[in-house]
Amino acid sequence: MEKDSKIYVAGHKGMVGSALVRKLKKEGFFNLVLMPSEELDLKDQSAVGEFFESEKPEYVFLAAAKVGGIEANNTYRGQFLFENLMIQTNVIHQSYVHKVKKLLFLASSCIYPKLAPQPIKEEYLLSGKLEPTNEPYAIAKIAGVKMCENYNRQYGCNFISVMPTNLYGPNDNYDLKTSHVLPALLRKFHEAKKKMEKTGQKETVKLWGTGKPKREFLHVDDLAEACYHLMLKYEGNLSVNIGTGKDISIKELANLIQRLVGFQGEIIWDASMPDGTPRKLLDVSLLHRLGWSHKIELEEGIKKIYKENFPLENV
Ligand SMILES: NC(=O)c1ccc[n+]([C@@H]2O[C@H](COP(=O)([O-])OP(=O)(O)OC[C@H]3O[C@@H](n4cnc5c(N)ncnc54)[C@H](OP(=O)(O)O)[C@@H]3O)[C@@H](O)[C@H]2O)c1
């Protein structure tokens, strides 16, 4: 990629897309194509065709998608399948038609089999049953990974895909109905702390599940660094894991966030609610061999976003 290369970041207002734009600008790229969803609905096949015809981007980062936590994935099952299939199919296909030099597709670690051996290697994709709560999302994303692979095989494209672990950072979603676990915990503890300060009464924070599942978390600025690195250095059909290679139980995460936020009340675990996949730790040895490893540790990253993002505008 040259500094004046025309680079389309699909989903530039989202958490990942905005981090990619920050990274590309920091590296001196100035010819970015950024199109808000209100002006271009990526589900619309002919509109996406016309957009590629007029803009002719040379490089594409595909970070537009319908995303959410367990509840949203489980509730809006049809929408997660349809919208993700449409968005990625349109962008990947038009990138082929309009001879995009390289495309990077954002898949996700939650598309690996529910009971994959740990840590999860890239080759474990499609080796077992999926987590039922996010099966539609996973099926759509797997189709995207396979579309990149098979467009490379049939048409000689240079399309790569990546499997990021759970992300957090600026522009995260703090809506408790649709958010992921880390921003949801931050919001819950923050609100409970504020309520306690206001009323002087002891507060409790209710959390889903047992707290036993283990998860890995990566700051989105690290993800953007990794995607940029892979865009420059990697060609191939394996969807590359991007993570820290370290995990933490949800209970430990809750305790960490409780401490960083300074919430003095009690945590109540509702074990009647689903836990989701028991463990999800990525094997990041391929990423390390490709010359990249994470820089932002979890405690440092959470402190940073708590300082920068709270109080939330609507809280
Ligand atoms: N967040 C994570 O923890 C995580 C982890 C692993 C992988 N990923 C992957 O990273 C990618 C981006 O995730 P994210 O967390 O950045 O999501 P996000 O914050 O919700 O951003 C998604 C972006 O997609 C755009 N979009 C959605 N539907 C669209 C449509 N029909 N037409 C045009 N644009 C549309 C949204 O535009 P508007 O803002 O205008 O609606 C938004 O900019 C996804 O592929 C996801 O699977 C995320």
The ligand as an ORCA input file, in Angstrom:
! r2SCAN-3c Opt
* xyz 0 1
  N     -16.491     -6.167     18.661
  C     -15.864     -7.305     18.839
  O     -15.604     -7.735     19.973
  C     -15.431     -8.110     17.653
  C     -14.709     -9.283     17.890
  C     -14.319    -10.049     16.818
  C     -14.629     -9.644     15.536
  N     -15.307     -8.508     15.327
  C     -15.660     -8.175     13.935
  O     -15.261     -6.867     13.608
  C     -16.190     -6.298     12.694
  C     -16.638     -4.941     13.186
  O     -17.177     -5.060     14.491
  P     -17.446     -3.782     15.406
  O     -17.370     -4.239     16.794
  O     -16.631     -2.646     14.932
  O     -18.989     -3.507     15.086
  P     -19.775     -2.116     15.165
  O     -19.127     -1.189     16.113
  O     -21.217     -2.473     15.361
  O     -19.598     -1.529     13.701
  C     -20.207     -2.121     12.608
  C     -20.194     -1.150     11.469
  O     -20.879     -1.772     10.380
  C     -21.716     -0.811      9.787
  N     -22.872     -1.447      9.163
  C     -23.718     -2.343      9.707
  N     -24.681     -2.662      8.825
  C     -24.419     -1.933      7.699
  C     -25.055     -1.821      6.446
  N     -26.155     -2.524      6.151
  N     -24.510     -0.980      5.546
  C     -23.407     -0.249      5.829
  N     -22.756     -0.336      6.981
  C     -23.270     -1.156      7.911
  C     -22.181      0.075     10.928
  O     -22.594      1.312     10.419
  P     -23.515      2.297     11.299
  O     -22.683      2.698     12.448
  O     -23.802      3.414     10.404
  O     -24.710      1.482     11.666
  C     -20.896      0.166     11.753
  O     -20.097      1.205     11.277
  C     -17.327     -7.301     12.557
  O     -17.149     -8.024     11.381
  C     -17.157     -8.209     13.725
  O     -17.578     -9.508     13.447
  C     -15.723     -7.717     16.350
*
